[in-house]
Amino acid sequence: MKKSGFTLIELVLVIVLLGVLAVTALPKFVDIQDDAHNEVTRATMGAFRAGVQMLRLKWQTNGQPSSLTINGTLFNFTSEGWAEKPTDDADGCMVLWNTVLESPPNIETFSQTLAISDWSALYLTAFGVNECFFYNHHGEVWVNATTDRFSYYPEPVAGNPAGTIIGWNLD
């Protein structure tokens, strides 16, 4: 009577082969995941840019007023027609986010210690520049050097005209 099955050597060889395949495939998977995170941020940044430009068109068609009520929220506009936040804080950036995006991803006030499910907003005033930063956390804790983000400048800054939206940390 002949027994069928695998020998110990055959099993060890199969396990080693699977291990080698896993080691070579894993870095490629990690790079693909990072690329996907970058592209989600780029797509959201593009949608935000289009939304801000739509607000500017609305400003132009309404005779270029200093402010407009949009979806029940009063927005001030710069002299060049770029929407400013309704308040000078992260909440104002979040209101702008929720106004310009058609189906906005969830957003919360920026926190360096919490794992945010989607996005967070931070308002900065530094060196006379007012800007909204939007961070894409991918469900991870914020890391300064690697967290995908973009910013919106309603007013001109050195090297960037008014209405500029800049992506940071995007390969």
TORTIRO-650143 format. One record per residue (C-alpha): residue number from 1; residue in three letters; chain; x, z, y. Coordinates in steps of 0.1 Angstrom, whole numbers. Each point is the difference from the previous one (the first is absolute). Layout:
N
<r num="NUM" residuo="ALA" cadena="A" east="X" up="Z" north="Y"/>
...
! end
This chain:
171
<r num="1" residuo="MET" cadena="A" east="0" up="0" north="0"/>
<r num="2" residuo="LYS" cadena="A" east="14" up="-11" north="33"/>
<r num="3" residuo="LYS" cadena="A" east="-5" up="20" north="31"/>
<r num="4" residuo="SER" cadena="A" east="-6" up="-18" north="33"/>
<r num="5" residuo="GLY" cadena="A" east="9" up="13" north="34"/>
<r num="6" residuo="PHE" cadena="A" east="28" up="2" north="25"/>
<r num="7" residuo="THR" cadena="A" east="33" up="16" north="-6"/>
<r num="8" residuo="LEU" cadena="A" east="14" up="25" north="23"/>
<r num="9" residuo="ILE" cadena="A" east="26" up="-25" north="13"/>
<r num="10" residuo="GLU" cadena="A" east="-27" up="-25" north="8"/>
<r num="11" residuo="LEU" cadena="A" east="-20" up="26" north="19"/>
<r num="12" residuo="VAL" cadena="A" east="31" up="11" north="20"/>
<r num="13" residuo="LEU" cadena="A" east="8" up="-36" north="9"/>
<r num="14" residuo="VAL" cadena="A" east="-35" up="-7" north="12"/>
<r num="15" residuo="ILE" cadena="A" east="0" up="32" north="21"/>
<r num="16" residuo="VAL" cadena="A" east="34" up="-9" north="15"/>
<r num="17" residuo="LEU" cadena="A" east="-12" up="-35" north="8"/>
<r num="18" residuo="LEU" cadena="A" east="-31" up="13" north="17"/>
<r num="19" residuo="GLY" cadena="A" east="22" up="24" north="20"/>
<r num="20" residuo="VAL" cadena="A" east="22" up="-28" north="12"/>
<r num="21" residuo="LEU" cadena="A" east="-30" up="-21" north="10"/>
<r num="22" residuo="ALA" cadena="A" east="-15" up="29" north="19"/>
<r num="23" residuo="VAL" cadena="A" east="32" up="7" north="19"/>
<r num="24" residuo="THR" cadena="A" east="4" up="-36" north="11"/>
<r num="25" residuo="ALA" cadena="A" east="-37" up="-5" north="9"/>
<r num="26" residuo="LEU" cadena="A" east="-6" up="33" north="19"/>
<r num="27" residuo="PRO" cadena="A" east="21" up="-8" north="31"/>
<r num="28" residuo="LYS" cadena="A" east="-18" up="-33" north="4"/>
<r num="29" residuo="PHE" cadena="A" east="-34" up="18" north="-2"/>
<r num="30" residuo="VAL" cadena="A" east="11" up="25" north="26"/>
<r num="31" residuo="ASP" cadena="A" east="11" up="-28" north="24"/>
<r num="32" residuo="ILE" cadena="A" east="-34" up="-17" north="-5"/>
<r num="33" residuo="GLN" cadena="A" east="-18" up="32" north="8"/>
<r num="34" residuo="ASP" cadena="A" east="21" up="5" north="33"/>
<r num="35" residuo="ASP" cadena="A" east="-7" up="-37" north="9"/>
<r num="36" residuo="ALA" cadena="A" east="-37" up="6" north="-6"/>
<r num="37" residuo="HIS" cadena="A" east="0" up="31" north="23"/>
<r num="38" residuo="ASN" cadena="A" east="18" up="-20" north="27"/>
<r num="39" residuo="GLU" cadena="A" east="-26" up="-29" north="-2"/>
<r num="40" residuo="VAL" cadena="A" east="-29" up="24" north="2"/>
<r num="41" residuo="THR" cadena="A" east="15" up="14" north="32"/>
<r num="42" residuo="ARG" cadena="A" east="7" up="-35" north="14"/>
<r num="43" residuo="ALA" cadena="A" east="-36" up="-11" north="-8"/>
<r num="44" residuo="THR" cadena="A" east="-15" up="31" north="17"/>
<r num="45" residuo="MET" cadena="A" east="24" up="-6" north="30"/>
<r num="46" residuo="GLY" cadena="A" east="-12" up="-36" north="2"/>
<r num="47" residuo="ALA" cadena="A" east="-37" up="11" north="-1"/>
<r num="48" residuo="PHE" cadena="A" east="7" up="26" north="27"/>
<r num="49" residuo="ARG" cadena="A" east="17" up="-26" north="22"/>
<r num="50" residuo="ALA" cadena="A" east="-30" up="-23" north="-4"/>
<r num="51" residuo="GLY" cadena="A" east="-24" up="28" north="9"/>
<r num="52" residuo="VAL" cadena="A" east="20" up="10" north="31"/>
<r num="53" residuo="GLN" cadena="A" east="0" up="-37" north="11"/>
<r num="54" residuo="MET" cadena="A" east="-38" up="-1" north="-5"/>
<r num="55" residuo="LEU" cadena="A" east="-4" up="30" north="23"/>
<r num="56" residuo="ARG" cadena="A" east="21" up="-19" north="25"/>
<r num="57" residuo="LEU" cadena="A" east="-22" up="-30" north="-2"/>
<r num="58" residuo="LYS" cadena="A" east="-31" up="23" north="4"/>
<r num="59" residuo="TRP" cadena="A" east="17" up="14" north="31"/>
<r num="60" residuo="GLN" cadena="A" east="6" up="-35" north="14"/>
<r num="61" residuo="THR" cadena="A" east="-36" up="-12" north="-7"/>
<r num="62" residuo="ASN" cadena="A" east="-14" up="31" north="18"/>
<r num="63" residuo="GLY" cadena="A" east="19" up="-8" north="32"/>
<r num="64" residuo="GLN" cadena="A" east="31" up="21" north="-6"/>
<r num="65" residuo="PRO" cadena="A" east="-14" up="35" north="7"/>
<r num="66" residuo="SER" cadena="A" east="22" up="31" north="0"/>
<r num="67" residuo="SER" cadena="A" east="-21" up="14" north="-29"/>
<r num="68" residuo="LEU" cadena="A" east="-25" up="-11" north="-26"/>
<r num="69" residuo="THR" cadena="A" east="-23" up="19" north="-24"/>
<r num="70" residuo="ILE" cadena="A" east="5" up="-13" north="-35"/>
<r num="71" residuo="ASN" cadena="A" east="-19" up="14" north="-29"/>
<r num="72" residuo="GLY" cadena="A" east="-10" up="29" north="22"/>
<r num="73" residuo="THR" cadena="A" east="36" up="9" north="10"/>
<r num="74" residuo="LEU" cadena="A" east="13" up="-5" north="35"/>
<r num="75" residuo="PHE" cadena="A" east="34" up="-19" north="-1"/>
<r num="76" residuo="ASN" cadena="A" east="22" up="-4" north="30"/>
<r num="77" residuo="PHE" cadena="A" east="20" up="-32" north="3"/>
<r num="78" residuo="THR" cadena="A" east="33" up="-7" north="16"/>
<r num="79" residuo="SER" cadena="A" east="2" up="-25" north="29"/>
<r num="80" residuo="GLU" cadena="A" east="11" up="-26" north="-26"/>
<r num="81" residuo="GLY" cadena="A" east="-31" up="7" north="-22"/>
<r num="82" residuo="TRP" cadena="A" east="15" up="20" north="-28"/>
<r num="83" residuo="ALA" cadena="A" east="-22" up="28" north="-14"/>
<r num="84" residuo="GLU" cadena="A" east="12" up="35" north="5"/>
<r num="85" residuo="LYS" cadena="A" east="-10" up="29" north="-22"/>
<r num="86" residuo="PRO" cadena="A" east="-30" up="19" north="13"/>
<r num="87" residuo="THR" cadena="A" east="20" up="32" north="-1"/>
<r num="88" residuo="ASP" cadena="A" east="38" up="6" north="2"/>
<r num="89" residuo="ASP" cadena="A" east="5" up="15" north="-34"/>
<r num="90" residuo="ALA" cadena="A" east="-1" up="-10" north="-37"/>
<r num="91" residuo="ASP" cadena="A" east="-38" up="2" north="0"/>
<r num="92" residuo="GLY" cadena="A" east="-1" up="-27" north="27"/>
<r num="93" residuo="CYS" cadena="A" east="23" up="-22" north="-22"/>
<r num="94" residuo="MET" cadena="A" east="-24" up="5" north="-30"/>
<r num="95" residuo="VAL" cadena="A" east="-30" up="-10" north="21"/>
<r num="96" residuo="LEU" cadena="A" east="18" up="-32" north="10"/>
<r num="97" residuo="TRP" cadena="A" east="9" up="-6" north="-37"/>
<r num="98" residuo="ASN" cadena="A" east="-36" up="5" north="-11"/>
<r num="99" residuo="THR" cadena="A" east="-13" up="-22" north="29"/>
<r num="100" residuo="VAL" cadena="A" east="23" up="-31" north="-5"/>
<r num="101" residuo="LEU" cadena="A" east="0" up="-1" north="-38"/>
<r num="102" residuo="GLU" cadena="A" east="-31" up="-14" north="-17"/>
<r num="103" residuo="SER" cadena="A" east="2" up="22" north="-31"/>
<r num="104" residuo="PRO" cadena="A" east="28" up="25" north="9"/>
<r num="105" residuo="PRO" cadena="A" east="19" up="19" north="-26"/>
<r num="106" residuo="ASN" cadena="A" east="-3" up="37" north="2"/>
<r num="107" residuo="ILE" cadena="A" east="21" up="16" north="27"/>
<r num="108" residuo="GLU" cadena="A" east="9" up="35" north="10"/>
<r num="109" residuo="THR" cadena="A" east="21" up="18" north="26"/>
<r num="110" residuo="PHE" cadena="A" east="36" up="-3" north="-8"/>
<r num="111" residuo="SER" cadena="A" east="16" up="29" north="-20"/>
<r num="112" residuo="GLN" cadena="A" east="35" up="2" north="-14"/>
<r num="113" residuo="THR" cadena="A" east="-9" up="24" north="-27"/>
<r num="114" residuo="LEU" cadena="A" east="-32" up="-13" north="-16"/>
<r num="115" residuo="ALA" cadena="A" east="-4" up="-29" north="-24"/>
<r num="116" residuo="ILE" cadena="A" east="-24" up="-23" north="18"/>
<r num="117" residuo="SER" cadena="A" east="-22" up="-22" north="-22"/>
<r num="118" residuo="ASP" cadena="A" east="3" up="-31" north="22"/>
<r num="119" residuo="TRP" cadena="A" east="11" up="-1" north="36"/>
<r num="120" residuo="SER" cadena="A" east="8" up="24" north="28"/>
<r num="121" residuo="ALA" cadena="A" east="2" up="-4" north="38"/>
<r num="122" residuo="LEU" cadena="A" east="25" up="15" north="25"/>
<r num="123" residuo="TYR" cadena="A" east="0" up="-3" north="37"/>
<r num="124" residuo="LEU" cadena="A" east="33" up="0" north="18"/>
<r num="125" residuo="THR" cadena="A" east="10" up="2" north="36"/>
<r num="126" residuo="ALA" cadena="A" east="37" up="-3" north="4"/>
<r num="127" residuo="PHE" cadena="A" east="21" up="-14" north="29"/>
<r num="128" residuo="GLY" cadena="A" east="-32" up="-10" north="18"/>
<r num="129" residuo="VAL" cadena="A" east="-13" up="-20" north="-30"/>
<r num="130" residuo="ASN" cadena="A" east="-34" up="6" north="-15"/>
<r num="131" residuo="GLU" cadena="A" east="-5" up="-12" north="-35"/>
<r num="132" residuo="CYS" cadena="A" east="-20" up="4" north="-32"/>
<r num="133" residuo="PHE" cadena="A" east="19" up="2" north="-33"/>
<r num="134" residuo="PHE" cadena="A" east="-19" up="-7" north="-32"/>
<r num="135" residuo="TYR" cadena="A" east="16" up="11" north="-32"/>
<r num="136" residuo="ASN" cadena="A" east="-9" up="-13" north="-35"/>
<r num="137" residuo="HIS" cadena="A" east="7" up="28" north="-24"/>
<r num="138" residuo="HIS" cadena="A" east="-10" up="-16" north="-33"/>
<r num="139" residuo="GLY" cadena="A" east="-12" up="35" north="-10"/>
<r num="140" residuo="GLU" cadena="A" east="35" up="14" north="4"/>
<r num="141" residuo="VAL" cadena="A" east="15" up="27" north="23"/>
<r num="142" residuo="TRP" cadena="A" east="14" up="-14" north="33"/>
<r num="143" residuo="VAL" cadena="A" east="36" up="-10" north="-1"/>
<r num="144" residuo="ASN" cadena="A" east="15" up="-10" north="34"/>
<r num="145" residuo="ALA" cadena="A" east="23" up="-27" north="-12"/>
<r num="146" residuo="THR" cadena="A" east="-22" up="-17" north="-26"/>
<r num="147" residuo="THR" cadena="A" east="-36" up="4" north="9"/>
<r num="148" residuo="ASP" cadena="A" east="-15" up="-34" north="9"/>
<r num="149" residuo="ARG" cadena="A" east="-14" up="1" north="36"/>
<r num="150" residuo="PHE" cadena="A" east="-9" up="-21" north="30"/>
<r num="151" residuo="SER" cadena="A" east="-5" up="8" north="37"/>
<r num="152" residuo="TYR" cadena="A" east="-22" up="-13" north="28"/>
<r num="153" residuo="TYR" cadena="A" east="12" up="-1" north="36"/>
<r num="154" residuo="PRO" cadena="A" east="-28" up="-6" north="25"/>
<r num="155" residuo="GLU" cadena="A" east="25" up="-1" north="28"/>
<r num="156" residuo="PRO" cadena="A" east="33" up="-19" north="2"/>
<r num="157" residuo="VAL" cadena="A" east="32" up="18" north="-12"/>
<r num="158" residuo="ALA" cadena="A" east="36" up="-12" north="2"/>
<r num="159" residuo="GLY" cadena="A" east="2" up="-32" north="-19"/>
<r num="160" residuo="ASN" cadena="A" east="-37" up="-1" north="-10"/>
<r num="161" residuo="PRO" cadena="A" east="-29" up="-13" north="20"/>
<r num="162" residuo="ALA" cadena="A" east="-34" up="18" north="3"/>
<r num="163" residuo="GLY" cadena="A" east="-21" up="-2" north="-31"/>
<r num="164" residuo="THR" cadena="A" east="30" up="-1" north="-23"/>
<r num="165" residuo="ILE" cadena="A" east="-5" up="12" north="-36"/>
<r num="166" residuo="ILE" cadena="A" east="33" up="7" north="-18"/>
<r num="167" residuo="GLY" cadena="A" east="4" up="6" north="-37"/>
<r num="168" residuo="TRP" cadena="A" east="27" up="25" north="-11"/>
<r num="169" residuo="ASN" cadena="A" east="16" up="5" north="-33"/>
<r num="170" residuo="LEU" cadena="A" east="-14" up="-32" north="-14"/>
<r num="171" residuo="ASP" cadena="A" east="26" up="-20" north="-20"/>
! end
